[in-house]
Amino acid sequence: MLIEYAAGAVIGYLLGSVPFSALVAKAHGVVGDGLKGTVAGLAGLQLAGTWGAYVAVGAAMLGHAFPLFAHFRGGKAVMTFVGGGFAFAPVAAAIALGACVLAALAARSFAVGARVGVFSFPLIQLVLGPALRVAATGVLMTLIGLLFLVKGDRSARASSGSAATPTS
């Protein structure tokens, strides 16, 4: 089983390393970032079950943040996490996406909708599935938080007048 987890991690990292926003328009890159999380998660699911999906999505997130194909300068992996959710908890992810869309429309802000979707996901998952899987989701969300700490929050610096980093 260790080989399956390792294979899922390698596949996830390599998928995460593909810089979709550099290959296509920035708006389409967001979709690509989500899809690489989904594909990595599905590969991990096929190789090693649900826990393999978590490993592969985590590796894809690391690949997105530190991409092999872009000099290890990447983003914060939020969309890669979101896409991965559709592999390891598809029903919860679909409900969270619905909450995201509704909140974005109501607030007329994608940023608000995205926050509602991301932060409601583990709560929805908790209602629908085992707590241990929600804890694993928390580990992936903690990884996002760590990436914001390491890479910085561009929006906070932009509003304070500091220069933003070139990574997103």
C-alpha positions as CSV (number, residue, x, y, z in Angstrom):
1,M,0.0,0.0,0.0
2,L,2.9,2.3,0.6
3,I,3.8,2.2,-3.1
4,E,0.3,3.3,-4.0
5,Y,0.5,6.2,-1.7
6,A,3.9,7.2,-3.1
7,A,2.6,6.9,-6.6
8,G,-0.4,9.1,-5.8
9,A,1.9,11.7,-4.2
10,V,4.1,11.8,-7.3
11,I,1.2,12.0,-9.7
12,G,-0.4,14.7,-7.5
13,Y,2.8,16.8,-7.2
14,L,3.4,16.6,-11.0
15,L,-0.2,17.6,-11.8
16,G,0.1,20.4,-9.2
17,S,3.2,21.6,-10.9
18,V,1.5,22.4,-14.2
19,P,1.2,26.2,-14.3
20,F,-2.2,26.4,-16.0
21,S,-2.4,30.2,-15.6
22,A,0.8,30.6,-17.5
23,L,-0.3,28.2,-20.2
24,V,-3.8,29.8,-20.7
25,A,-5.6,33.0,-19.8
26,K,-5.6,33.7,-16.0
27,A,-9.4,33.1,-15.7
28,H,-9.1,29.7,-17.4
29,G,-6.0,29.0,-15.2
30,V,-8.3,29.0,-12.1
31,V,-10.4,26.2,-13.7
32,G,-7.2,24.3,-14.5
33,D,-6.0,24.7,-10.9
34,G,-9.2,23.2,-9.7
35,L,-9.1,20.4,-12.2
36,K,-5.6,19.4,-11.3
37,G,-6.8,18.9,-7.7
38,T,-9.7,16.8,-8.9
39,V,-7.6,14.7,-11.2
40,A,-4.9,14.2,-8.6
41,G,-7.6,13.2,-6.0
42,L,-9.2,10.7,-8.4
43,A,-5.8,9.2,-9.2
44,G,-5.1,8.8,-5.5
45,L,-8.6,7.4,-5.0
46,Q,-8.0,4.8,-7.7
47,L,-4.6,3.9,-6.4
48,A,-5.2,3.8,-2.6
49,G,-8.7,4.7,-1.7
50,T,-10.0,7.7,0.2
51,W,-6.7,8.3,2.1
52,G,-4.8,8.0,-1.2
53,A,-7.0,10.8,-2.5
54,Y,-6.0,13.0,0.5
55,V,-2.4,12.3,-0.1
56,A,-2.6,13.0,-3.8
57,V,-4.5,16.3,-3.3
58,G,-2.0,17.4,-0.6
59,A,0.8,16.6,-3.0
60,A,-1.0,18.5,-5.8
61,M,-1.3,21.5,-3.5
62,L,2.4,21.4,-2.7
63,G,3.1,21.1,-6.5
64,H,0.9,24.1,-7.1
65,A,2.7,26.1,-4.4
66,F,6.2,25.0,-5.3
67,P,5.9,23.9,-9.0
68,L,8.7,21.9,-10.6
69,F,7.9,23.5,-14.0
70,A,7.9,27.1,-12.8
71,H,11.1,27.4,-10.7
72,F,9.2,26.5,-7.5
73,R,7.3,29.8,-7.6
74,G,3.6,29.1,-7.5
75,G,0.4,30.0,-5.8
76,K,-1.4,29.2,-2.5
77,A,-3.3,26.1,-3.7
78,V,-6.8,27.2,-2.7
79,M,-8.4,26.2,-6.0
80,T,-6.4,22.9,-6.1
81,F,-7.8,22.1,-2.7
82,V,-11.3,23.0,-3.8
83,G,-11.0,20.7,-6.9
84,G,-9.6,17.9,-4.7
85,G,-12.7,18.1,-2.5
86,F,-14.7,16.8,-5.4
87,A,-12.6,13.6,-5.4
88,F,-12.6,12.8,-1.6
89,A,-16.0,14.3,-0.6
90,P,-18.0,14.9,-3.8
91,V,-21.4,15.5,-2.2
92,A,-20.0,17.9,0.4
93,A,-18.0,19.7,-2.3
94,A,-21.1,20.1,-4.6
95,I,-23.1,21.6,-1.7
96,A,-20.3,23.9,-0.7
97,L,-20.0,25.0,-4.4
98,G,-23.7,25.8,-4.3
99,A,-23.2,27.8,-1.2
100,C,-20.3,29.6,-2.9
101,V,-22.4,30.6,-5.9
102,L,-25.3,31.7,-3.8
103,A,-23.1,33.8,-1.5
104,A,-21.2,35.3,-4.4
105,L,-24.4,36.3,-6.1
106,A,-26.0,37.7,-2.9
107,A,-22.8,39.7,-2.0
108,R,-21.9,40.4,-5.6
109,S,-18.4,39.3,-4.7
110,F,-16.5,36.2,-5.8
111,A,-14.2,36.6,-2.8
112,V,-17.1,36.4,-0.4
113,G,-18.6,33.4,-2.2
114,A,-15.2,31.6,-2.3
115,R,-14.8,32.1,1.5
116,V,-18.3,30.8,2.2
117,G,-17.7,27.8,0.0
118,V,-14.3,26.9,1.4
119,F,-15.2,27.4,5.1
120,S,-18.6,25.7,4.8
121,F,-17.0,22.6,3.1
122,P,-15.7,20.9,6.3
123,L,-18.9,21.7,8.2
124,I,-21.0,20.1,5.4
125,Q,-18.5,17.2,5.3
126,L,-18.9,16.7,9.1
127,V,-22.7,16.3,8.7
128,L,-22.3,13.8,5.8
129,G,-19.2,11.8,6.7
130,P,-16.8,10.4,9.3
131,A,-15.0,13.0,11.5
132,L,-11.6,11.5,10.8
133,R,-12.0,12.5,7.1
134,V,-13.0,16.0,8.3
135,A,-9.8,16.1,10.3
136,A,-7.8,15.2,7.1
137,T,-9.6,18.0,5.3
138,G,-8.5,20.3,8.2
139,V,-4.9,19.2,7.6
140,L,-5.2,20.3,3.9
141,M,-6.8,23.6,5.0
142,T,-4.0,24.1,7.4
143,L,-1.5,23.7,4.5
144,I,-3.3,26.6,2.8
145,G,-2.9,28.7,5.9
146,L,0.8,27.9,6.1
147,L,1.2,28.8,2.4
148,F,-0.4,32.2,3.1
149,L,2.1,32.7,5.9
150,V,5.1,31.6,3.9
151,K,4.1,33.3,0.6
152,G,2.3,36.3,2.2
153,D,-1.2,37.6,1.6
154,R,-1.1,39.9,-1.5
155,S,-4.5,41.4,-0.8
156,A,-3.5,42.5,2.7
157,R,-0.2,44.0,1.4
158,A,-2.0,45.7,-1.6
159,S,-4.4,47.4,0.8
160,S,-1.6,48.6,3.0
161,G,0.3,50.0,0.1
162,S,3.1,47.4,0.1
163,A,4.3,45.7,-3.1
164,A,2.6,42.4,-3.9
165,T,4.6,39.3,-4.7
166,P,4.5,37.9,-8.2
167,T,3.0,34.6,-7.0
168,S,-0.8,34.0,-6.7
